[in-house]
Amino acid sequence: MDAINDAGFEWVFKLGQVKHDRGLITAFIERWRPETHTFHLPFGEATITLEDVHHILGLRTTGRPFILHGFTTTARQRKDMIRDLLGLTLEQGDVRKNCLRIGWLISNFGN
């Protein structure tokens, strides 16, 4: 859990607890203009910035990025990467559809 917190991804565990207002989300979707990447609201145009994302989700926006741009991996390479980064070896049931199971993270890194 410390490694996940240090990487700035502790907010991922909180997403399941967030209540969503479907009406509000629908209203924003209807007002989104993809050609300008802005919301058209009664008081003018508005957009979401990286700083907004930082404050809303607690996602770190400073430090070195972890980017695999243009990098394609095999299942074996991904398992090796997890072993190298987290120090643990994955078993067959620890992955589902190329994603780590949350249960695996909790059982290995705490709740």
C-alpha positions, 0 to 999 in steps of 0.5 A, spaced: 500 500 500 505 504 501 508 503 494 501 505 491 501 511 495 508 513 494 506 513 486 500 517 488 494 512 486 491 511 493 485 515 490 483 509 485 481 505 491 476 511 493 473 511 486 468 505 488 465 510 494 464 516 490 456 517 489 455 519 482 449 524 480 447 521 473 443 528 471 449 532 472 453 528 468 448 527 463 447 535 463 455 536 462 455 531 456 450 535 453 454 541 453 461 538 451 463 541 445 469 536 442 471 541 437 473 546 442 474 541 448 470 546 453 463 545 456 458 551 453 454 553 459 449 559 460 455 563 463 460 562 458 465 556 456 469 552 461 474 547 461 477 542 466 485 543 467 490 538 469 490 542 476 482 541 477 484 533 476 489 534 481 484 537 486 478 533 485 482 526 484 488 527 488 492 525 482 499 527 483 501 532 477 508 533 479 514 528 479 517 523 474 511 521 469 511 513 468 509 513 461 509 507 456 508 511 450 508 506 444 510 501 448 507 494 447 508 488 451 506 481 452 503 478 458 509 475 460 513 482 459 507 485 464 508 480 469 516 481 469 514 488 470 510 487 476 515 483 479 521 488 477 516 494 480 513 491 486 517 485 488 512 480 487 510 474 482 503 474 479 500 467 479 494 465 474 488 468 478 492 474 480 490 477 473 483 478 469 483 481 462 490 484 463 488 487 469 491 486 476 485 484 481 484 489 487 484 483 491 491 481 490 493 488 491 490 488 498 492 481 500 499 483 498 500 490 500 494 491 506 487 494 506 
